[in-house]
Amino acid sequence: MIEDIQNAIITELQKITSVMTVGVWQGDVDELMSMPQRLPALFVIYQGAEFEEKRVIGSNRADHRMDFLIVLVCRSLKSRSDGASVAYEVIEAVRSALIGYQISGYGWLWPVKEDLVMSEGGLLVYGLTYRMNTMT
């Protein structure tokens, strides 16, 4: 289930033409920065779930909300303002792609928050959190 949802998110993000790299987040910013890659890039990671209380005795239904983090990495060699402009365009493209995006059999995505994670020497990293209320 988790991998299916993550793969569906990656497939949807790959449709954003201004993004050069889309993949699974490995969780280490320093390692990511040292690897050669084409930017801007989007990386997806499952952050976890919150479960509802049991409502029906005898039922093993565990309704929950799943959070997925999309990490945007963007760099401009020209200027910080150019890098910010590119980042903002990608953030808006991600919103267009994922707000209300229905993943068949599981649920739909909704934005929770967008955070600046890091800004250093023309490099910008944003964390975009999307939540899914499961239908299982």
Secondary structure, DSSP 8 states (H G I E B T S, - for coil): -HHHHHHHHHHHHTT-TT--EEEE--S-HHHHHHS---SSEEEEEEEEEEE----STT-----EEEEEEEEEEEE-SS-HHHHHHHHHHHHHHHHHHHTT-EETTTEEEEEEEEEEEEEETTEEEEEEEEEEE---
